[in-house]
């Protein structure tokens, strides 16, 4: 399975903060925001990843992430000329996907939970249909919302409904089979001029091939698209990391734990940043690992 990180858009809700830098490059506590969706793909076992950015942001993303080899990954890059909807990622990434199943994750989404790696690896085995994740929110009318029948099967997907059929928002993490680009080509722009991901999900639903997995109380989903949500995300990450003395969304740690890089590479990463707590954490990992 291949992965796509959609990190385009102009970040207008975060202006003036994002007038000169991509939203996905601003920090969430001690890491660039894009590290969090990247870590989610890595936990799913996905190593071949397309990073979609605005044309102007290609250079800083390449400078930050490189070709991925430092983490045992492979990065490709593509530009989204204008923010014309999430489903546009499949038109831009069609050549990269080459008919394979894929996982699309939004560049400003953060996922956390004890059972997350197992859940993600299971989702990454998908070969037919689509799988998305629902998360209970206080204001579902702000999101794409999934409706369910009495048996818990998904019956509807609505984009920012005035009268939501449930409190489960569809998160920015989507698994699709190889037909996603072809289906995306059939979509028509919505009233706001975008190719909506909810419309793509409804195509799968109409075929009886859409599943929604609910994320329970043991999981955290954060959409860091506003000032307040960015602060909340940073506070959450800082709280977990300082209390438990572990890192969230550390690509070097995930790469090492999954065998993508060896101890020598981990030490090299740590030494490159040994003057700060991030590098010192990597060196401690290398010392403590069996």
N, C-alpha and C positions, 0 to 999 in steps of 0.2 A: 504494500500500500504506500502511496505517495502522499505528501502533505503540502498544504498551501497555507501560508500566513498572509492574511490580507491586511496590509499596513498602509493603505492609501488614505485618501480623504484629507481635508484641510484642517481638521480639528478646530472648527470655528467656535465650538462651545468652550474651548480652553484658551481663546485669545485673551490677552496678548501673549500668553505663555508660549503658544505654538505658532506664532507668526513667523518665527525664524528657525524653528526646529520641528521635526515631525513629532506628533503626539506619542508615537510608539518608541521614541528615543528618550523621552523625559524619564526621570527616575521614579521608581516606586520603591521607596526606602533605599536599598543599597544596590539596585540593579536597574538597567534600562527596562522599560516596560515590556519590550519585545521579548526579553528573556523568559517571561512567564508563559506566553503561548508556545514559545519554542520548547520549553521544558515539558509542556503537556504533550506535544508531538513526540518528544524523545521518550517519555514514559510509555507511550503507546507502541514503542518499537519502530517508529518511523524515522528513517535516516536520510531519505531523498526529499528535499524540501524546496518549494518555490516561494520566494519572498516577493510579494507584490507591493510596490510603493508608488508614490507620486514620481513623476520624472525628475523633479528637483531633488528628491531625497535619495536617489540611487547611490550617490557617492558616500554620504555618511553611513548608510546601512552597510555598504560594502566594506567601509573602513572598520565598522564595529564587528561585523560577523564574518567577513572574509569568505572563503569558499567552503567553510565548515570542517575542513580537514583537521583543524586543531581539536575538534571534539569527535572525530570519527564520523562526521556527517558529510553530506554533499548539498551545497546550496546553489540554486539557480535564482536569477533575478528577472523581474519583468516590471513594466511600468503601467500604471492605470492613469491614462491621460486626464480623466475627469471622474469624479465619484458618481458613477451611474448605477449604483446598486451592488449589493453583495453577490448576487448571482452572476454578475459580470466577471467574477474571478474565474469562472469555468470557461468563458470565452477567451479570456486572456491566457489561461493555463492549459488550453486544450492540447497544444503540441507537447507540453511538458508531461501531461498525464498519459498520453498515448493509450487511451482506452482502459487504463487501470483504475481500480477503486481508489478513493482518496479521502482524506480528512481535511476539511477546511476549518480553520480557526481564525477568529478575529484578533487583530493585533493588540486590542485593548482589553482582552478578557483574561481573568485570572481564575484558575480552578485549584481547589485544595481539598484533600480528604484522605483519610487513612487507606481506604480501599480504592483510591483513584487509579494506581498503576494496573491493578488486576482488571478493573472495569474498562480501562482504555485499551489494554491488550486484547480483551475479548471483543471490543467494538472494532478493532483493527482487523479482525478476521472476516469482516463483512465482505461478501462478494455479490450480493443481490439485494436491491432495494436501498433504503435509506434509514439511518438511525440518528435521532437528535435527542437532546437532553432537556428535561423540564425542571425548573427550579421555582419553588414557591416564593412569591414576592408580594409586598404590601400593595403595590400599585401596578397591577397587571396591564392596565390600559396603556401603559407606556411602552409595552413590548409586543412582540408576536406571541400569541397565547394559544396553547393547545387545549382542546376540549376532549372529554373522555366519556365513554359510556359506563354503565354500572359495573362492567367487568374490568374496567381500567384500560380498555382499548381506545386509542386515539380516534376521534371522530371528526375533528375540525382543527384547522390552523387559521387563525385570524390575526391580521396585522393591526395592532393598536386599536382594539375594539372598544367602543363606548360602553358596552355591556359584556364584559368578559365571561366566558363560560366556565372558567376555572381561574385559579390564582397561579397557575403554572406557566411561567414565561419560558419561551424557547431560548436557550442560551446560544452563545456564539461559537458552538462546537458542533460540527456536522460531519457525519460519515455517509458517503455515497458510493454506489457502484459505478461501473465504468460508463454508464449512460448519462451521467450528469451533464457533460458539455452538450450533448445532442438535445437533451431536454431544455437546457438553458437557452438554446438557440430558438426555441419555439415561444419563449416568453415575450410578452408585450410590456413596454414601460408602463408603470403605474401612473396615477394622477400626479405624483411628484416627479415623474420622469425617470424612474429608476427600475432596474430589473430586480424585483423583490425576491429575497430568499424564501419568503413565505409562499410565494406563488410556485416556486420550484418544489417546495415541500408538499404543496397541495397536489401537484402532478403525481408525485409518488403515492400520496394518500389515495388519490382516485384509482390507482392501480392496486390498491391494497398492499402496498409495499413500504409503507412508512411506519416506523416504530418510534415511540417516545419513551425514553427511560427517565423516570423521576429520580432526581437527586435528593436524598433525604437529609435529615438534620445533621448527619455527620459530615456533610460537604459544605464548602463555601464557594460561591460564585460571585465574582465582582466584575462589573463592567465599569472600567475606569475612564468614563467619558466626560466627567464633570469635575470641578474643583473639589467638591465634597467627597466624591467617590474615590478620587485619587488619594486624598488625605486618609480616608478610611482604610483604603488598601494598604498604604504605607504603615499605618498604625497596626493593622492586623499582622502584616509580615514581621514588623519589628517585635511585636509582642510574642509571636511564636518563636522567632529566632533567638531572642534574648532569654526567654524562659526555658526553652528546651535545648539551647546550644546546638541547634541544627539550622541548616539553611533551607529556604523554600526556593525552588526554581533555580538551582545552581547547575548550569550545563556541564561544568567540569566534573562535579560529583556524580551526576547521572551518567555521563559518558564513562567514568571510571567504574561505577557500580555495574554497568551493563556490559563491560568488557570492550568498549569502543576505543579506550585509550589505556595505556599501562601506567604503572606507578611512576615511572620516570617522567612521563608526560604530565602527570598530575603534579609532581614536584616542580617541574619547569613552570607550569602555570602558577603555582603558589609562589615561587621565587620571583616571578615577574611582578607580583603584587604584595610582596612580603611586608611592605611598609604599612599596609592597612589590614583590617580585620578579615576582609575577604580572602586575601592571599594567605594569611595565617591560618584560616579555617582549612584551606586546601592542604597546607603542609601538615596540619594535625590529622586530617583524613589519611594522608599518605603514611604517616607514622603509625596510626592506630589500626589500619587495615591489616587483616591477617595475610 
